[in-house]
C-alpha cells in the first residue's frame, strides 16, 4: 500500500513539474512576442520623423462654459470633452465631442495591436477640429492581470488634443510656455 502511495505522489509531483515548465515556457514565449510588437509600434511611431502620429490641429475654438464641459474641483478646474460613437448625436448641449475609432488592426489575436485615431469634432457640421493617430498593444502576457497596455506615442501635454484645440482649456497656458 505504501508503495502505491509513493508511486502516486511521484507521478503527481512529476505532473506538477511538467505543468509549471509548460507555464514558464508560455510566459517566455509571450514575453518575446510582446517585446517584438512593442518594438514594431515604436518603429511605426518613429517612421517619417514621427509626423504620422503627431497631433494635428485644424481649428481652435472656445469650449462652452457649461457643466457638461467644465467641472470646478476644489484644487483645479478641469475640462471634459464627451465621447460619442462615430455618427451618433449626443444633443445640443454638446457642440464638441471626442470620437475614437480603429483605423487599422495590425494583429487581432493576443496581444492585439491597432492603429487608432482620436478626433475632436464640432457636432453641428461634423468638422474635425483636431486629430491624433496612435498605436496600441493590449495584453499578451498570461497571468492574473493580462490587461497591460502599451501606447505609442506617449501621452504628453503637447500631444493632447483638448489643450491644443480649446483656447480656454485650463492647461492651455502651460502648453504655450
Secondary structure, DSSP 8 states (H G I E B T S, - for coil): -HHHHHHHHHHHHHHHHHHHHHHHHHHHHHHHHHHHHHHHHHHHHHGGGGGGGS-EES--B----STTTEEE-SS-EEE---EE-TT----TT-SEEEEEEEEEEEE-SSSEEEEEEEEEEETTTTEEEEEEEEEEEE--S-SS----EEEES---GGG-HHHHHBTT-TTHHHHT-
